[in-house]
Every structure is written in structure tokens, then in C-alpha cells.
Amino acid sequence: MNADPKSFKPRNIAVFGRELALAWADGHESYLPFDDLRRACPCAMCRGTHEPAAAPDPLRIVKAPVAGQVAIAKLVPVGSYAVQIVWSDGHDTGIYAFESLREACPCPDCRRRNGGAS
């Protein structure tokens, strides 16, 4: 996406129903469904691209995400570039860059601009 870097800065982030709602600095709004976000978790464990740096805690329970049931339990800011999502299934290692969240916007205008189907 070729956009002004300011467009990747949300003015507001909120949970709205079963979606993560982002109001962007350029006035655009994105509504990202929980299931899509959880499925697209960018962490190394979910992407399978790297070995974990340390063995997972054997006492920590993380349930497999169930479509329609996973929810956001907590949002944690990460610097000025991302948000960490703590999921109701116990998963909390995904850091979602604002740029990636903007590019994931499912609205027809963004999909067209990003080369996806309308």
C-alpha cells in the first residue's frame, strides 16, 4: 500500500461487537473480524517461521481457537507502531503492526487499493 505513513497511525482502537475497530488518522475506519485476526496472528509460533527462543511454559494452557468463540481479552500498545492482542484462548504473543492492520482492512476501497477482489 502506498499511503502516507500517518495513515498507519490509529486515532482510536476499540472492540466493537466481534470486531476490532480502528479509526485512522486520515479519517478512514477499519473493522477487522476477530476470527480473521486470530487466524492471521503474526507471531513466530503461529506462522511457523522460527523456532521458539525458549521452550513454552508447560503449565500454560492455550486452547485452540474456535471460530466464532475467540475474543479479544486485552489490547496492549507496543510503542507507536503496533498493538499486542491477548486472546480469550490464552494466546498473547502476536504483535500486530498498525501498517499490517491497515492493509488488512476488508472494506471494498481498501481491497481494491491493495490489489484484492472487491
JOZI-V141717 format. One record per backbone hydrogen bond with DSSP energy under -1.0 kcal/mol. CO is the residue of the C=O (numbers start at 1). NH is the residue of the N-H. E is the energy in kcal/mol with one decimal. If there is no record, write none. Layout:
BEGIN
[[CO:NH:E] [CO:NH:E]]
END
This chain:
BEGIN
[[4:7:-2.5] [5:8:-1.6] [6:9:-1.7] [9:25:-2.1] [12:23:-2.6] [14:21:-3.4] [16:19:-1.3] [18:34:-2.3] [19:16:-3.0] [20:32:-2.6] [21:14:-2.5] [22:30:-2.6] [23:11:-3.6] [23:12:-1.6] [24:27:-2.1] [28:24:-3.1] [30:22:-2.8] [32:20:-2.9] [33:37:-2.2] [34:38:-3.0] [35:39:-2.2] [36:40:-1.6] [38:41:-1.3] [43:47:-2.4] [44:48:-1.8] [57:60:-1.4] [66:69:-2.6] [66:70:-1.4] [71:88:-2.7] [74:86:-2.8] [76:84:-3.4] [78:81:-1.4] [78:82:-1.5] [81:98:-3.0] [82:78:-2.5] [83:96:-2.9] [84:76:-2.6] [86:73:-3.1] [86:74:-1.6] [87:90:-1.8] [89:63:-1.9] [91:87:-3.0] [94:85:-1.4] [96:83:-1.9] [97:101:-2.2] [98:102:-2.6] [99:103:-2.2] [100:104:-1.3] [102:105:-1.4] [107:111:-2.6] [108:112:-2.3] [109:113:-2.4] [110:114:-2.5] [111:116:-3.2] [112:115:-1.3]]
END
